[in-house]
Amino acid sequence: MKTKADKRADVNARALLEEILGKIPVRELEKLGHLEVSSPSRQGRVYLVPLSARGLVHVYDDREFVMSLCSHPVTRLPVLGVVLTHVLMIEGCEAEYLRTANVFALARL
């Protein structure tokens, strides 16, 4: 059962995600179960970030699956906070994101 603090954290994470991405991408995330994030450094690369605190991020180059990534925060965050963390890392420091994530090449789970 969620505490008041957990519920407040969920609301805050959603508000922050909507402020950064806009309401339409957040609705698409909830509808599709993932968010598409384009690589800032590699044309044709797209990361599918799941609406999950524990899901794998799938990576596609020119619409072809190439790998799955596992990267999770050390502390507990709301699900939308985890999604936002992935987005900010990919867009802000993609090389570090790729360096620190566990890579599952050719393993689409």
N, CA, C and O of each residue as an XYZ file, in Angstrom:
436
protein
N       0.838     -1.185      0.000
C       0.000      0.000      0.000
C       0.884      1.250      0.000
O       1.879      1.327      0.721
N       0.501      2.209     -0.813
C       1.291      3.430     -0.922
C       1.010      4.375      0.240
O      -0.127      4.543      0.682
N       2.081      4.978      0.711
C       1.955      5.978      1.767
C       1.604      7.327      1.140
O       1.619      7.477     -0.082
N       1.291      8.296      1.983
C       1.033      9.652      1.488
C       2.259     10.190      0.763
O       2.144     10.848     -0.271
N       3.422      9.906      1.310
C       4.669     10.372      0.684
C       4.861      9.734     -0.691
O       5.303     10.399     -1.628
N       4.529      8.445     -0.816
C       4.633      7.761     -2.113
C       3.683      8.390     -3.131
O       4.056      8.625     -4.280
N       2.459      8.659     -2.698
C       1.468      9.266     -3.596
C       1.904     10.665     -4.023
O       1.745     11.045     -5.183
N       2.450     11.418     -3.087
C       2.945     12.766     -3.394
C       4.113     12.680     -4.380
O       4.211     13.483     -5.308
N       4.991     11.707     -4.170
C       6.132     11.515     -5.071
C       5.649     11.167     -6.478
O       6.217     11.644     -7.461
N       4.606     10.338     -6.584
C       4.032      9.995     -7.895
C       3.501     11.234     -8.606
O       3.753     11.434     -9.794
N       2.767     12.060     -7.873
C       2.197     13.289     -8.444
C       3.314     14.228     -8.890
O       3.252     14.801     -9.978
N       4.326     14.383     -8.057
C       5.448     15.268     -8.393
C       6.227     14.756     -9.601
O       6.631     15.543    -10.456
N       6.441     13.447     -9.676
C       7.175     12.868    -10.805
C       6.404     13.082    -12.104
O       6.992     13.415    -13.134
N       5.097     12.893    -12.053
C       4.268     13.112    -13.245
C       4.320     14.579    -13.679
O       4.468     14.875    -14.865
N       4.201     15.481    -12.725
C       4.233     16.911    -13.047
C       5.575     17.293    -13.674
O       5.615     18.056    -14.639
N       6.653     16.774    -13.137
C       7.978     17.080    -13.674
C       8.153     16.492    -15.069
O       8.683     17.154    -15.960
N       7.712     15.253    -15.262
C       7.805     14.622    -16.579
C       6.988     15.401    -17.608
O       7.446     15.618    -18.730
N       5.780     15.821    -17.228
C       4.949     16.609    -18.142
C       5.567     17.973    -18.422
O       5.456     18.487    -19.536
N       6.213     18.560    -17.429
C       6.858     19.858    -17.630
C       8.017     19.743    -18.618
O       8.227     20.633    -19.441
N       8.759     18.658    -18.534
C       9.926     18.482    -19.397
C       9.535     17.976    -20.784
O      10.037     18.477    -21.790
N       8.643     16.987    -20.842
C       8.290     16.365    -22.123
C       7.008     16.904    -22.745
O       6.844     16.869    -23.965
N       6.107     17.396    -21.918
C       4.781     17.799    -22.379
C       3.767     16.714    -22.043
O       4.133     15.570    -21.773
N       2.504     17.081    -22.062
C       1.445     16.140    -21.670
C       1.218     15.042    -22.704
O       0.918     13.904    -22.342
N       1.357     15.371    -23.978
C       1.078     14.374    -25.023
C       2.049     13.190    -24.948
O       1.592     12.048    -24.984
N       3.366     13.409    -24.845
C       4.259     12.248    -24.711
C       3.972     11.406    -23.463
O       4.126     10.186    -23.497
N       3.565     12.035    -22.384
C       3.257     11.279    -21.161
C       2.010     10.424    -21.381
O       1.953      9.283    -20.925
N       1.024     10.965    -22.070
C      -0.178     10.172    -22.397
C       0.182      9.002    -23.306
O      -0.318      7.892    -23.121
N       1.048      9.247    -24.286
C       1.498      8.173    -25.180
C       2.246      7.098    -24.389
O       2.069      5.905    -24.637
N       3.073      7.517    -23.447
C       3.794      6.581    -22.583
C       2.806      5.678    -21.854
O       2.992      4.462    -21.801
N       1.772      6.264    -21.299
C       0.785      5.484    -20.560
C      -0.039      4.593    -21.490
O      -0.430      3.491    -21.107
N      -0.301      5.059    -22.692
C      -1.092      4.284    -23.653
C      -0.289      3.115    -24.230
O      -0.788      1.993    -24.304
N       0.953      3.380    -24.637
C       1.775      2.365    -25.301
C       2.599      1.515    -24.338
O       3.005      0.402    -24.672
N       2.842      2.046    -23.147
C       3.654      1.313    -22.182
C       5.143      1.565    -22.325
O       5.951      0.953    -21.626
N       5.509      2.468    -23.231
C       6.916      2.847    -23.391
C       6.996      4.242    -24.004
O       6.021      4.763    -24.545
N       8.174      4.825    -23.903
C       8.442      6.145    -24.459
C       9.609      6.024    -25.426
O      10.634      5.429    -25.095
N       9.458      6.583    -26.614
C      10.549      6.576    -27.587
C      11.440      7.785    -27.351
O      10.971      8.922    -27.317
N      12.735      7.521    -27.187
C      13.714      8.588    -26.982
C      14.763      8.466    -28.077
O      15.454      7.451    -28.170
N      14.881      9.490    -28.899
C      15.872      9.479    -29.980
C      17.259      9.746    -29.427
O      17.438     10.560    -28.521
N      18.232      9.052    -29.984
C      19.619      9.260    -29.588
C      20.072     10.649    -30.019
O      19.831     11.053    -31.156
N      20.724     11.383    -29.125
C      21.236     12.695    -29.515
C      22.521     12.608    -30.339
O      22.931     13.596    -30.947
N      23.159     11.437    -30.365
C      24.453     11.333    -31.034
C      24.483     10.367    -32.216
O      25.425     10.388    -33.009
N      23.475      9.533    -32.338
C      23.497      8.527    -33.404
C      22.177      8.556    -34.167
O      21.142      8.125    -33.658
N      22.228      9.058    -35.365
C      21.026      9.160    -36.183
C      20.432      7.775    -36.425
O      21.147      6.825    -36.745
N      19.124      7.677    -36.269
C      18.437      6.413    -36.489
C      18.329      5.535    -35.257
O      17.634      4.519    -35.285
N      19.009      5.909    -34.167
C      18.928      5.118    -32.932
C      17.772      5.629    -32.082
O      17.602      6.833    -31.885
N      16.983      4.680    -31.584
C      15.850      4.994    -30.717
C      15.892      4.067    -29.511
O      16.131      2.866    -29.637
N      15.654      4.647    -28.347
C      15.555      3.892    -27.104
C      14.074      3.796    -26.740
O      13.374      4.808    -26.728
N      13.599      2.602    -26.448
C      12.232      2.430    -25.957
C      12.308      2.245    -24.449
O      12.702      1.189    -23.953
N      11.924      3.292    -23.733
C      11.976      3.298    -22.271
C      10.626      2.818    -21.750
O       9.601      3.432    -22.045
N      10.608      1.725    -20.978
C       9.334      1.166    -20.526
C       8.710      1.956    -19.383
O       9.398      2.638    -18.624
N       7.410      1.847    -19.282
C       6.673      2.410    -18.154
C       6.744      1.385    -17.029
O       5.759      0.727    -16.693
N       7.930      1.271    -16.464
C       8.188      0.270    -15.433
C       9.431      0.677    -14.662
O      10.371      1.237    -15.226
N       9.427      0.395    -13.387
C      10.609      0.692    -12.582
C      11.694     -0.358    -12.786
O      12.847     -0.124    -12.424
N      11.354     -1.501    -13.353
C      12.310     -2.601    -13.499
C      12.459     -3.133    -14.921
O      13.162     -4.121    -15.132
N      11.821     -2.508    -15.887
C      11.877     -3.016    -17.257
C      13.184     -2.698    -17.964
O      13.928     -1.804    -17.560
N      13.446     -3.442    -19.019
C      14.630     -3.215    -19.840
C      14.341     -2.139    -20.884
O      13.227     -2.044    -21.400
N      15.341     -1.340    -21.183
C      15.259     -0.351    -22.253
C      15.740     -1.036    -23.526
O      16.864     -1.537    -23.578
N      14.894     -1.060    -24.552
C      15.264     -1.688    -25.821
C      15.836     -0.626    -26.755
O      15.345      0.501    -26.814
N      16.885     -1.009    -27.483
C      17.580     -0.077    -28.371
C      17.449     -0.570    -29.809
O      17.684     -1.740    -30.111
N      17.067      0.360    -30.687
C      16.902      0.056    -32.108
C      17.764      1.006    -32.924
O      17.801      2.208    -32.660
N      18.447      0.467    -33.906
C      19.169      1.269    -34.887
C      18.468      1.082    -36.221
O      18.379     -0.031    -36.739
N      17.973      2.182    -36.770
C      17.231      2.140    -38.033
C      16.141      1.073    -37.999
O      15.991      0.288    -38.935
N      15.381      1.060    -36.899
C      14.235      0.169    -36.673
C      14.603     -1.300    -36.484
O      13.722     -2.160    -36.461
N      15.881     -1.591    -36.351
C      16.317     -2.968    -36.114
C      16.799     -3.092    -34.674
O      17.651     -2.326    -34.224
N      16.243     -4.063    -33.960
C      16.629     -4.277    -32.569
C      18.109     -4.630    -32.486
O      18.596     -5.476    -33.236
N      18.833     -3.966    -31.554
C      20.258     -4.263    -31.391
C      20.636     -4.709    -29.984
O      21.579     -5.483    -29.819
N      19.916     -4.236    -28.964
C      20.260     -4.641    -27.602
C      19.195     -4.175    -26.620
O      18.348     -3.337    -26.928
N      19.272     -4.754    -25.424
C      18.467     -4.297    -24.297
C      19.421     -3.804    -23.224
O      20.523     -4.329    -23.066
N      18.987     -2.794    -22.492
C      19.809     -2.211    -21.437
C      19.084     -2.306    -20.104
O      17.869     -2.127    -20.020
N      19.851     -2.588    -19.076
C      19.319     -2.635    -17.721
C      20.062     -1.586    -16.899
O      21.273     -1.679    -16.696
N      19.322     -0.595    -16.436
C      19.907      0.467    -15.628
C      18.834      0.965    -14.673
O      17.766      1.402    -15.103
N      19.121      0.899    -13.374
C      18.132      1.280    -12.375
C      18.755      2.198    -11.340
O      19.940      2.073    -11.033
N      17.970      3.118    -10.800
C      18.493      3.985     -9.739
C      18.776      3.174     -8.473
O      18.171      2.127     -8.242
N      19.685      3.666     -7.679
C      20.057      2.991     -6.442
C      18.963      3.149     -5.386
O      18.725      2.243     -4.587
N      18.306      4.296     -5.391
C      17.241      4.536     -4.423
C      15.880      4.363     -5.084
O      15.762      4.407     -6.309
N      14.873      4.170     -4.272
C      13.514      3.970     -4.776
C      12.972      5.279     -5.334
O      13.059      6.329     -4.698
N      12.414      5.195     -6.529
C      11.787      6.344     -7.188
C      10.422      5.931     -7.705
O      10.181      4.746     -7.931
N       9.519      6.897     -7.898
C       8.262      6.578     -8.572
C       8.559      6.108     -9.999
O       9.588      6.468    -10.571
N       7.673      5.317    -10.562
C       7.878      4.784    -11.913
C       8.166      5.910    -12.910
O       9.095      5.803    -13.711
N       7.381      6.980    -12.867
C       7.612      8.081    -13.809
C       8.930      8.793    -13.525
O       9.512      9.393    -14.428
N       9.401      8.736    -12.304
C      10.721      9.266    -11.973
C      11.824      8.431    -12.607
O      12.841      8.966    -13.049
N      11.618      7.121    -12.648
C      12.582      6.228    -13.304
C      12.605      6.509    -14.805
O      13.673      6.587    -15.412
N      11.422      6.661    -15.399
C      11.343      6.993    -16.831
C      12.085      8.297    -17.098
O      12.874      8.384    -18.039
N      11.834      9.304    -16.278
C      12.494     10.598    -16.453
C      14.009     10.472    -16.321
O      14.753     11.115    -17.062
N      14.462      9.656    -15.394
C      15.903      9.437    -15.221
C      16.516      8.867    -16.493
O      17.575      9.316    -16.931
N      15.849      7.872    -17.090
C      16.340      7.309    -18.355
C      16.408      8.387    -19.437
O      17.416      8.515    -20.131
N      15.337      9.155    -19.573
C      15.281     10.193    -20.610
C      16.408     11.205    -20.426
O      17.113     11.532    -21.380
N      16.577     11.696    -19.211
C      17.603     12.706    -18.957
C      19.011     12.161    -19.178
O      19.880     12.864    -19.692
N      19.232     10.913    -18.790
C      20.554     10.312    -19.017
C      20.823     10.116    -20.507
O      21.918     10.414    -20.985
N      19.836      9.621    -21.235
C      20.022      9.400    -22.674
C      20.260     10.730    -23.382
O      21.184     10.854    -24.185
N      19.435     11.712    -23.086
C      19.536     12.995    -23.781
C      20.712     13.838    -23.295
O      21.268     14.623    -24.063
N      21.092     13.684    -22.037
C      22.128     14.543    -21.476
C      23.517     13.945    -21.426
O      24.511     14.668    -21.478
N      23.591     12.622    -21.325
C      24.899     11.977    -21.173
C      24.818     10.537    -21.681
O      25.038      9.579    -20.939
N      24.499     10.419    -22.954
C      24.257      9.105    -23.552
C      25.449      8.158    -23.409
O      25.264      6.975    -23.119
N      26.654      8.656    -23.605
C      27.841      7.793    -23.511
C      27.973      7.196    -22.110
O      28.294      6.016    -21.968
N      27.730      7.992    -21.089
C      27.794      7.502    -19.706
C      26.663      6.516    -19.433
O      26.860      5.514    -18.746
N      25.488      6.799    -19.966
C      24.342      5.894    -19.819
C      24.687      4.518    -20.393
O      24.453      3.492    -19.754
N      25.238      4.509    -21.591
C      25.609      3.246    -22.233
C      26.754      2.550    -21.496
O      26.804      1.322    -21.434
N      27.659      3.331    -20.947
C      28.805      2.760    -20.237
C      28.381      2.081    -18.936
O      28.947      1.054    -18.558
N      27.394      2.647    -18.254
C      27.023      2.123    -16.938
C      25.899      1.087    -16.973
O      25.723      0.338    -16.011
N      25.148      1.034    -18.051
C      24.036      0.078    -18.138
C      24.561     -1.332    -18.404
O      25.587     -1.513    -19.060
N      23.849     -2.312    -17.891
C      24.134     -3.703    -18.243
C      23.530     -3.951    -19.616
O      22.361     -3.647    -19.854
N      24.330     -4.505    -20.517
C      23.906     -4.695    -21.902
C      23.565     -6.158    -22.152
O      24.323     -7.065    -21.808
N      22.408     -6.357    -22.757
C      21.981     -7.683    -23.190
C      21.843     -7.617    -24.704
O      20.774     -7.298    -25.223
N      22.921     -7.919    -25.404
C      22.913     -7.852    -26.860
C      22.111     -9.016    -27.428
O      22.218    -10.152    -26.965
N      21.317     -8.711    -28.426
C      20.515     -9.710    -29.129
C      19.602    -10.503    -28.207
O      19.312    -11.671    -28.466
N      19.151     -9.870    -27.133
C      18.244    -10.544    -26.199
C      17.038     -9.661    -25.957
O      17.017     -8.868    -25.015
N      16.064     -9.794    -26.782
C      14.847     -8.999    -26.610
C      13.908     -9.758    -25.693
O      13.358    -10.794    -26.066
N      13.731     -9.235    -24.497
C      12.913     -9.917    -23.494
C      11.558     -9.277    -23.369
O      10.736     -9.724    -22.568
